Amino acid sequence: MAVSKKVEAMTEMLAPAVSAVGYELWGVEFFQQGRHSVLRLFIDGPEGVSVEGCAQVSHQVSGVLEVEDPIAGEFTLEVSSPGWDRPLFTLEQYGRYIGGEVAVRLASPLNSRRKYKGVVQQITDDAVEMLCDGVTVSIPYAMIDKGNVVPNF
């Protein structure tokens, strides 16, 4: 199974377990490193994320992973807050940051660029519109390889 499909399947499988503890599953990353893999869950909650919350989610999710056994071989489970510079995993999450600054890296160039940083103007059915260097750019969501919120303190 391709890594992106595996991440989708694990997200669907684990989201109810995370919700049961009172958190939102913000995103999932999965890295295969030979015979050992890393499964990283980012969680968020209305009051933020505490160490105790991460431990609760880890315990809850471990039970699901034990039963479902979606990862062959050894793996490390990491549970954490997405942080100030939180990664963005879905188009809906970009929509939560309309008016905020984000940085994106594209899988392939758009207008001869792969990196954009700007203020999210709006979200369409399949694109993120950002104001970058005074110009509005419509970036197809399918082209985004990675995106993060740019914290402004």
Helices and strands as residue ranges (DSSP letters): H 3-20, E 24-33, E 36-44, H 51-68, E 74-80, H 91-95, E 101-110, E 113-123, E 127-132, E 135-140, G 141-143, E 144-149
